Amino acid sequence: MPRPSAFPGLHSPAAGFDQPFDMLAACHDRVRRSLALLERLLPHLQAHGPDAQARDAARDVLRYFDMAAPAHHEDEERHVIPLLLGSSNAELQAAAQRMLADHHLIREGWARLAPLLRSVTEGQPVSMETLQPEAIDFVRLHHAHLDLEDTLAFPHAHQHLGHDQAAVQAMGAEMAARRGVRTAGG
């Protein structure tokens, strides 16, 4: 029997724009929690249809991947990928190209998945034969993408910028400004 609170609200660790690599890592934690919520939603929908819990879960997943995820990808495209592309290391350059390709595939997958989740939020039944493979592909693509970034891309970019405090501050300030957040230095 499923727990009464099958879809608890998302809780995010605090990270500030003054430490942009911590912010990127915290975003990955939120991505993983949102993906886990999406995975839990599938069997719940199968068993209960678009009930209140399913509608709430779908809303939470939509909120994250509609709003926060695109800003996170832009952070990577502005601050991490250029460092990798500028490296003389072929593995890092290939990682940057894969990150860009993954971002494209993620946007395409989300364009297919989001309307299905919106139907759930409206209490409408969705075809599990359509939703399930789209959701599974979306989750699988993200996990491979996150692994690449966590093990190679972010450590290299952080190491490259880590000693240049002005560059790290500029990165955080730019990330905050795009989100309309005022930082201590700005």
C-alpha positions in Angstrom: 0.0 0.0 0.0 1.5 3.4 -1.0 2.3 5.9 1.8 -0.3 8.6 2.2 2.3 11.3 1.3 3.7 9.6 -1.9 4.7 13.0 -3.2 6.2 15.2 -0.5 7.2 18.7 -1.4 10.6 19.4 -2.7 13.1 20.8 -0.3 16.3 22.3 -1.6 19.6 22.8 0.1 20.7 26.5 0.4 23.3 27.7 -1.9 24.1 31.3 -2.8 25.2 33.0 -6.0 28.4 34.0 -4.1 29.4 30.3 -4.6 28.2 29.6 -8.1 29.6 26.0 -8.3 27.7 25.2 -5.1 24.6 26.7 -6.8 25.1 24.5 -9.8 25.5 21.4 -7.6 22.4 22.3 -5.6 20.5 22.6 -8.9 21.6 19.0 -9.7 20.2 17.9 -6.4 16.9 19.5 -7.3 17.0 17.9 -10.8 17.5 14.5 -9.2 14.6 15.1 -6.7 12.3 16.2 -9.5 13.3 13.2 -11.6 12.6 10.9 -8.7 9.2 12.6 -8.2 8.5 12.0 -11.9 9.5 8.3 -11.5 7.2 7.9 -8.5 4.3 9.6 -10.4 4.2 6.9 -13.1 3.1 3.9 -10.9 0.8 6.2 -8.9 -0.9 7.3 -12.1 -1.2 3.7 -13.2 -2.9 2.8 -9.9 -4.9 5.9 -9.1 -5.2 8.1 -12.2 -4.8 11.8 -12.1 -5.9 12.2 -8.4 -4.9 15.2 -6.2 -1.5 13.7 -5.3 -0.8 13.0 -9.0 -1.9 16.5 -10.0 0.4 18.1 -7.3 3.4 15.9 -8.3 2.9 16.8 -12.0 2.7 20.5 -11.0 6.0 20.3 -9.1 7.8 18.5 -11.9 6.4 21.0 -14.4 7.4 24.0 -12.2 11.0 22.8 -12.0 11.6 21.8 -15.6 9.7 24.8 -17.0 11.4 27.5 -14.9 14.6 26.4 -13.1 16.1 23.9 -15.5 16.3 26.2 -18.5 18.1 28.8 -16.3 20.5 26.1 -15.1 21.3 25.0 -18.7 21.9 28.6 -19.6 24.3 28.9 -16.6 26.2 25.9 -18.0 26.2 27.2 -21.5 27.5 30.6 -20.4 30.0 29.6 -17.8 31.0 25.9 -17.9 30.9 24.9 -21.6 33.1 27.8 -22.9 35.8 26.8 -20.4 35.7 23.2 -21.7 35.6 24.2 -25.3 38.6 26.5 -24.7 40.7 23.7 -23.2 43.4 22.0 -25.2 42.1 18.7 -23.7 40.1 16.7 -26.3 38.1 14.9 -23.7 36.9 18.2 -22.2 36.0 19.6 -25.6 34.0 16.4 -26.4 32.3 16.7 -23.0 31.3 20.3 -23.9 29.9 19.2 -27.2 28.0 16.3 -25.5 26.6 18.8 -22.9 25.2 21.0 -25.7 23.8 18.0 -27.6 22.2 16.8 -24.3 20.6 20.2 -23.7 19.0 20.0 -27.1 17.7 16.5 -26.5 16.4 17.5 -23.1 14.5 20.5 -24.6 13.0 18.2 -27.2 12.1 15.6 -24.7 10.5 18.2 -22.4 8.5 19.5 -25.3 6.9 16.1 -25.6 6.6 15.3 -21.9 5.3 18.7 -20.5 1.9 18.6 -22.3 1.3 15.1 -20.9 2.0 16.4 -17.4 -0.1 19.4 -17.9 -3.0 17.1 -18.7 -2.4 15.3 -15.4 -2.5 18.7 -13.6 -5.9 19.3 -15.1 -7.1 15.9 -13.9 -7.3 14.5 -17.4 -6.4 10.9 -18.0 -3.2 10.4 -20.1 -2.0 7.4 -22.1 0.5 5.5 -20.0 1.8 4.0 -23.3 2.8 7.5 -24.3 3.7 9.0 -20.9 5.8 6.2 -19.5 8.4 5.9 -22.3 8.7 9.7 -22.6 9.3 10.0 -18.9 11.7 7.1 -18.7 13.8 8.5 -21.6 13.8 12.0 -20.0 15.0 10.5 -16.7 17.6 8.3 -18.4 19.0 11.2 -20.4 19.3 13.4 -17.4 21.1 10.9 -15.3 23.8 10.4 -17.9 24.0 14.1 -18.4 24.3 14.8 -14.7 27.0 12.2 -14.3 29.1 13.8 -17.1 28.8 17.2 -15.5 29.4 16.1 -11.9 32.4 14.0 -12.7 34.1 15.9 -15.4 32.7 19.3 -16.5 32.0 21.0 -13.1 35.2 19.8 -11.4 37.3 21.1 -14.4 35.5 24.4 -14.6 35.7 24.9 -10.9 39.4 24.1 -10.8 40.0 26.5 -13.8 38.1 29.4 -12.1 38.7 28.5 -8.5 41.8 30.6 -8.1 40.3 33.6 -9.8 38.0 35.0 -7.2 36.9 37.9 -9.4 35.9 35.5 -12.2 33.9 33.3 -9.7 32.2 36.4 -8.3 31.4 37.7 -11.9 29.9 34.3 -12.7 27.7 34.3 -9.6 26.6 37.9 -10.3 25.7 37.2 -13.9 23.7 34.1 -12.8 21.9 36.1 -10.2 21.2 39.1 -12.5 19.6 36.8 -15.1 17.2 35.7 -12.4 16.5 39.2 -11.1 18.3 38.5 -7.8 20.3 41.2 -6.3 23.6 40.1 -4.7 25.7 41.7 -1.9 28.1 43.1 -4.4 25.5 44.3 -6.9 
